[in-house]
Amino acid sequence: MYDDDVGGWGYALMFTGMALIWGLLIVGIILLIRYASHPFPAPPGGPPHRSAEAVLAERFARGEIDEQEYRNRLSILRAGTTP
C-alpha cells in the first residue's frame, strides 16, 4: 500500500536542499575569511593630537637633539615666537 521508495520530487527536493546548504556554507566561509583578513578601520578623527612640547621632549629622550637645543626650542615654544 505505501511505497518506501523516494519519488522524483523527493530527489529534486533533496538535491535542492543539499545545494542550498552547501552554497550557504561556502558563502559563509568566504565572508568570514574576508572579514577576518581586513584590518579594522581607524577610529574617526585620526591619531590624538600631541603638543609641540611633548614632541620636543620625545625627540630629546630619543637623543635626536641635545640638551642645549632642547632648552632653546622649549623657550621659543613657551615664548610664542619664532627664531
C-alpha positions as CSV (number, residue, x, y, z in Angstrom):
1,M,0.0,0.0,0.0
2,Y,2.7,2.5,0.9
3,D,5.8,2.7,-1.2
4,D,9.1,3.3,0.7
5,D,10.9,4.5,-2.5
6,V,11.5,8.2,-2.8
7,G,10.0,9.5,-6.0
8,G,11.2,12.1,-8.4
9,W,10.1,15.1,-6.4
10,G,11.8,13.7,-3.3
11,Y,15.1,13.5,-5.1
12,A,14.6,17.0,-6.5
13,L,13.9,18.5,-3.1
14,M,16.8,16.6,-1.5
15,F,19.2,17.9,-4.2
16,T,17.9,21.4,-3.9
17,G,18.2,21.3,-0.1
18,M,21.8,20.0,-0.2
19,A,22.8,22.5,-2.8
20,L,21.3,25.3,-0.7
21,I,23.1,24.1,2.5
22,W,26.5,23.8,0.7
23,G,26.1,27.1,-1.0
24,L,25.3,28.9,2.3
25,L,28.2,27.2,4.0
26,I,30.7,28.2,1.3
27,V,29.4,31.8,1.2
28,G,29.6,31.9,5.0
29,I,33.2,30.7,5.0
30,I,34.2,33.2,2.3
31,L,32.6,36.1,4.2
32,L,34.3,35.0,7.4
33,I,37.7,34.9,5.7
34,R,37.1,38.4,4.1
35,Y,36.0,39.8,7.4
36,A,39.0,38.4,9.3
37,S,41.6,39.4,6.7
38,H,40.6,43.1,6.6
39,P,42.1,45.3,9.3
40,F,39.7,47.2,11.5
41,P,39.2,50.8,10.5
42,A,40.9,53.5,12.5
43,P,38.6,55.5,14.8
44,P,37.4,58.7,13.3
45,G,39.5,61.8,13.9
46,G,42.9,60.3,13.4
47,P,45.6,59.9,16.0
48,P,45.4,62.0,19.1
49,H,47.0,65.5,18.8
50,R,50.2,65.9,20.7
51,S,51.5,69.2,21.9
52,A,54.7,70.6,20.4
53,E,56.4,70.4,23.8
54,A,55.6,66.7,24.0
55,V,57.1,66.1,20.6
56,L,60.2,68.1,21.5
57,A,60.5,66.1,24.8
58,E,60.3,62.8,22.8
59,R,63.0,63.9,20.4
60,F,65.2,64.8,23.3
61,A,64.5,61.5,25.0
62,R,65.4,59.6,21.8
63,G,68.7,61.5,21.6
64,E,67.8,63.3,18.3
65,I,68.6,66.7,19.9
66,D,71.0,67.7,22.7
67,E,70.1,69.5,25.9
68,Q,71.0,72.9,24.7
69,E,68.9,72.6,21.5
70,Y,66.1,71.2,23.6
71,R,66.2,74.2,26.1
72,N,66.4,76.7,23.2
73,R,63.5,75.3,21.4
74,L,61.5,74.9,24.5
75,S,62.0,78.6,25.5
76,I,61.0,79.6,21.9
77,L,57.8,77.5,22.2
78,R,56.9,78.9,25.6
79,A,57.6,82.5,24.4
80,G,55.4,82.0,21.4
81,T,57.9,83.5,19.0
82,T,59.8,82.1,16.0
83,P,63.6,82.4,15.6
